[in-house]
């Protein structure tokens, strides 16, 4: 249960492309609205909303913005009718890429995403072409600087139902089945374990190693896709260098 953690590469984190506060606020607001429309305004039992609110808190989104997004989801305010769509395809060097988007215009978003795939030599594929390479998992990241020992994390996480605990020089990565996410989260809270990041995300079964040249092209592809207004998340099985 030890080894080099790949969680920083599993889901491309918002970097320079999303540095603008307005873009972050807009994307998370849409995510909250869709979550409310799909499962109601009570985060208890609505995992999508719970995670969206957690993301809003982590990004210091103002409460007024959060409340407006919830109201839109409940139909209390006028707003575009967004739907969630997943696009799949291959990036440079044939790496798998999945893109989730929230859009009010399928044609616009499909065209933008297709261009993002092809710009540096990839191509958008048919639905199902790469999603079999990924599994839906819960991820908790705990910084090594928090001072917890490997035994601390191992015992608490595994007893709560976690599938695996990986250890790296940066900290701990706890992996769970989505059904056990709440139980592991509750166990960490009960034991006052500070979690740096938690989410339910798509984790690749295996990572694809790349040449330095291909890694640059893949990173540019992901940055381009991630910068699209309609795109919420970009997942890849590419083993990319950690971002500075």
N, C-alpha and C positions, 0 to 999 in steps of 0.2 A: 504493500500500500504506500510505497514511497517512490520517489522519482521526480524528474523534472516536470513541473506543472505547465500545461499548455493553455490554461484558462485565458490568458491575455490574448491568445491568438484564436480562440474558439469563435468568439464573436467580436468582429471589428468594433473597437470602442470609438465613440465619437471623438474626433481629434480636431485638427485645424478647421475642417470643413464645417463643423457645427459650433465653432467657438462663439459665433454671434448669439447672444442671449435670446433674441427674438425667434430664431430658428428653433432653438431647443424648446422654448415655451410653446411654440405652435405645434411641434411634433408631439410633445407629451400631452398637450391639451386634446389633440385629436385622439390619442390613445385612450385617454380617460373617457371621452365622449363615446367612443365605440364600445368600450368595456361596459359602460352604464347601459347603453342600448341593448347589449347582448345579455347582461346578467343582473341589471338593477343597480341602484345606488348604494347598496350596503356591501362593503368590501368583505364581510363575513360570508363565505360561500361563493364569492366572485373573485377568483384568483387573478383574472386579467385586471380588474380594477385595483385590487390590493397591490399588485406589482407596479401598475401605472402610478398609483399614489406614492409608492415607495420611491420610484424614479423621480417623481416631482419633488419630493422632499430632499432627495440627494442633490438635486440641481437647483434648490432654493427657489422653486417656482412660487410666486405670491399666492396667498390663499384666495384672493379674489379671482385670479385666473383659474384656479382649480374649481372653485364653486361655479364659475360660468361654464366650464367644460362639463361639469356634472349636470347642470341645468339643461344644456344642449342635449345631452344624452337622454334626459327625461322628457324632452320635447317642450320644455318651458321657454326656450329661446329659439328663435329662428336660426337656422344654420344649414350648411351643406350636408347632404346625406352621404356620408362617407361609408365605404365598404372596405373590408380587408381582403387583399389579394396577395398570393405568393407567386413569385416568378422563379424559375430555375434555369440553370444553364452552366456553361463551361467558360472559365476564364482563360487567360494565357497559360500555356503548358498543360491545358486540359484539367485544371483544378475545378472542383465542384463549387458552385456559388448558388446560394439561395437568398432571395430578396423578399422581405415583407413590406407591403405598402398599404397606406390608407388613402383612398382616392375617391373623388366625386366625379371622375372622368376616366373611365377605363382606357379609352383610345389614347388620350394624352399620356397617361402613365406608362402604358405598354410601349409606346414609341420612345419615351425618354429612357426607359429601362433597357430596351433593345439597343439603343445607341450606346448606353453605358457598357453593355456587355461587349459590343463590337469594336469600340474605340481603340483598344489596345490588343486586339487579336482574339477575343473570345466570341462566344455566340450564345444567344438565348435559346433554350431548348423547350421541349414539350413538357407539360406537367407530369411530374413523376420521374423525370430523367435522372435526377440526383438526390431526391429526398430520401431514397432508401439508404443512402450513405450516412444519414444523420439520425440521432435519437433525441427525443425530447427529455431533458434532464433538468433537475434543480441544481443550482450551483451556489455555494457560499464561499466567499474568499475572506480569509482572516490574515491580517498582516503579522509578520514575524515580530514587528516592533511592539505589538500589544503585550508581548511577554508570556504568552501561553506555551506550555510544553506540548510535545507531540502526544504524550499520554493523555493530557487534559482533553485535547480535541478528539482523539481517537475514542476514548471511553464515552464521552458525552454524545458524539455524533453517531457512532455505531449502535449504541443502546437505544437511540431515538429512531433508528431505522435507516440511517444513511447507507448507501451502497459501497462507498469507497472514500478514503481520505488520502490525498496526495500531498507530499511535503516537498517544498523547494526552498531555496535560499531566501525567497521573498515572503514565504508564509505557508498557509495551508489552503488547500482546495478540497471542499467537501462536496461530494456528488450524491444526489438522491434521485429516486423515482419521483415524478411530480406529485404522486399521491401521498408521499411522505414529507413533502416540503414543509407543510405547516407544523408537523410534529418535530422536525429537526429545528426549525426556527424557534419554536416554543422552548425546546430544550436549551438552546443557546441563551435565550432571554432569561430563563429560570436560573441559569448558572452564571449570568452576567458576562457572557462572552460577547465581546464587541465584534460585529461583523462589518467588514469594509464594503462588501458588495454582495448582493443576493439577487438571483433572478431565475426564472425558468427559461431555458434557451435551447437551441439546437446544437448538439455536440456531435462531431464527426466520429465515426467508428475508428478511422485511421487518419493520420496526417500525411499530406503529400509534401515531400522534400523538394525544394526548388533550387535552381542555380541562382546566383545573385542577380543576374540579368532578368530572369523570369520573375523573381520575387519583386523586383521594382515594378514590372508591368502589372503584376497581380495587385500590388498595393495601390497603384494608380487607378486600376479598374474599380477597386473597392471604394477608394476615396471619391471617385466620380459618381458611383451609384449612391453612396451614402449622402452625398451633397444634394441629391435630388429632393425637392420639397416634399414629394409624396412618399418617399422611402423612410421607413421606420428603422429597420434593422437589416444588416447584411451578414450572412454567415458563410464561412468557407472552410474547406479542409486543408487549405494551404498552410504550411508551417512557415510563418512569416517572422522576421526579426521583431523583437519587442520595440515598440515606438519609444522614442526619446521623450 
